[in-house]
Amino acid sequence: MRILAAVFVLALAGVTAAGAVSSVPTRTCEERIEAGDAPLLFPAARSGRIAAGPLALSGHFPITVAALGPRHENGRFSTKVGALVRAGRPVVLSVPQRFRSTLFLHYARRGDGEPVVRIEPCAPSTRAFSYDGVVGPVTGFSGGFEVTRPGCYPLDVRVVGGRSFRVRLPLGRSCR
């Protein structure tokens, strides 16, 4: 019985079987953005948008070094890219191990960026905070990416309990 209680306590604390603390940063429904006057819509496929299953990334994807803009004090380039997630299962964005020293995710609202972030969409019936109505079938999140050098970077997108995808991000260089 004591062993069962200890396992339960460790599970609540987020400790994995290997003894490491599980700490995937998470953006929740409560941390969403809204359009201000109506529910967000999932964007149609077109230039400037990258989609993978229930996730659409919409924003500035520069394909030249000049379009990336100047380096910041931390030596990185940055670009703002909103994440739109269809209602349902959360998605996990993950930078492949090989690129974790050059590509950083800024969706978890932590200082230096993260290699992994979980994004949890709202239920469609969630009350909106910026207009009279409900959030609807799509939840939006502010965020973006930082890179140490221009490139075409892979990003893994995993639907929790579902499919996985790999997309390519043009961040200072075309992915063609």
C-alpha positions in Angstrom: 0.0 0.0 0.0 2.9 2.4 0.8 4.5 1.7 -2.6 1.2 2.5 -4.3 0.9 5.7 -2.4 4.5 6.7 -3.3 3.9 6.0 -7.0 0.7 8.1 -6.9 2.7 11.0 -5.2 5.4 10.8 -7.9 2.9 10.7 -10.6 1.3 13.9 -9.3 4.7 15.5 -9.1 5.4 14.7 -12.8 8.3 12.4 -12.2 8.9 9.8 -14.9 9.9 6.2 -14.5 13.5 7.2 -15.3 13.4 9.7 -12.4 13.5 12.8 -14.4 10.9 15.6 -13.8 8.5 16.0 -16.8 8.3 19.6 -17.6 7.0 20.2 -21.1 5.9 23.9 -21.1 2.2 24.2 -21.9 0.0 26.9 -23.3 -3.6 26.4 -22.2 -7.0 27.7 -23.5 -6.8 30.4 -20.8 -3.6 31.8 -22.5 -5.2 32.1 -25.9 -5.5 35.1 -28.2 -8.8 36.2 -29.8 -9.6 38.3 -32.9 -11.7 40.7 -30.9 -15.0 40.5 -32.8 -15.7 36.9 -33.9 -14.3 33.4 -33.6 -11.1 32.6 -35.4 -11.2 30.5 -38.6 -8.8 27.9 -39.7 -6.9 29.4 -42.6 -7.0 28.1 -46.1 -3.8 26.6 -47.4 -1.7 29.3 -49.2 1.6 31.0 -49.2 2.7 32.2 -45.7 0.9 29.5 -43.9 2.1 26.1 -42.8 -0.4 23.4 -41.8 -0.1 20.0 -40.1 -3.3 18.2 -39.1 -5.2 20.4 -36.6 -2.4 23.0 -36.5 -1.8 26.0 -38.8 1.1 28.4 -38.3 0.4 31.8 -39.7 2.8 34.8 -39.8 6.0 36.0 -41.1 8.2 33.3 -42.7 11.1 35.2 -44.2 13.0 33.5 -47.1 16.0 35.8 -47.1 18.5 36.8 -44.5 17.5 40.5 -45.0 13.8 39.7 -44.3 14.8 38.1 -41.0 15.8 41.5 -39.8 18.7 42.4 -37.4 20.1 40.0 -34.8 18.9 40.7 -31.3 21.2 41.2 -28.3 21.2 37.4 -27.7 22.6 36.8 -31.2 19.4 35.4 -32.6 16.9 36.4 -35.3 13.2 36.2 -34.4 9.9 36.1 -36.2 6.3 36.2 -34.9 4.1 33.3 -36.0 0.7 32.7 -34.6 -0.5 29.1 -33.9 -4.1 28.2 -34.7 -5.3 24.8 -33.3 -8.6 23.2 -34.1 -10.7 22.1 -31.1 -10.0 18.6 -29.8 -6.7 17.1 -28.8 -3.6 19.1 -27.8 -0.6 19.3 -30.1 3.0 19.1 -29.1 5.6 21.1 -31.1 9.1 19.7 -31.0 12.4 20.8 -32.4 14.3 17.8 -33.6 17.3 17.1 -31.3 19.9 18.0 -34.0 18.5 21.6 -34.3 17.9 22.4 -30.6 21.0 24.7 -30.4 19.7 26.7 -33.5 15.9 26.8 -33.4 13.9 27.9 -30.4 10.1 27.9 -29.9 8.4 30.9 -28.2 4.9 29.7 -27.4 5.4 28.9 -23.8 6.1 32.4 -22.7 9.4 31.6 -21.1 12.6 33.6 -21.5 15.0 32.0 -23.9 12.7 29.7 -25.9 12.0 26.0 -25.6 12.7 22.9 -27.7 9.2 21.5 -27.0 5.8 23.0 -26.1 2.3 21.6 -25.7 -0.6 23.7 -26.9 -4.1 22.9 -25.6 -7.0 24.3 -27.6 -10.3 25.4 -26.0 -13.5 23.5 -26.2 -15.7 25.2 -28.9 -18.2 26.3 -26.3 -15.7 28.2 -24.2 -16.9 31.8 -23.6 -14.8 34.4 -25.4 -13.3 37.2 -23.5 -13.1 39.8 -26.2 -16.5 39.6 -27.8 -20.0 38.3 -27.0 -20.0 34.6 -27.9 -17.9 31.5 -27.8 -14.4 30.7 -28.9 -15.6 28.3 -31.6 -13.7 25.5 -33.4 -10.3 27.2 -33.5 -8.1 28.5 -30.7 -5.3 31.0 -31.4 -2.0 31.4 -29.6 0.7 34.1 -30.0 4.3 33.1 -30.4 7.1 32.6 -32.8 10.5 31.3 -33.5 14.1 32.3 -32.9 17.1 31.0 -34.9 20.8 31.5 -34.5 21.4 31.4 -38.2 19.1 31.5 -41.3 17.9 28.1 -42.6 15.1 25.8 -43.4 14.2 24.1 -40.2 12.2 21.0 -39.4 9.5 21.1 -36.7 7.7 18.0 -35.5 4.0 18.3 -34.7 2.4 15.5 -32.7 -1.3 15.3 -32.0 -1.7 13.9 -28.6 -3.1 10.4 -29.0 -3.0 10.8 -32.8 -0.8 11.4 -35.8 2.6 13.0 -36.1 3.8 15.4 -38.8 7.0 17.1 -39.8 6.8 20.5 -41.4 9.6 22.7 -42.7 10.0 26.4 -41.6 11.6 28.9 -43.9 13.5 31.1 -41.5 15.9 33.2 -43.6 16.1 30.7 -46.4 13.6 29.1 -48.7 12.7 25.4 -48.1 12.3 24.7 -51.8 
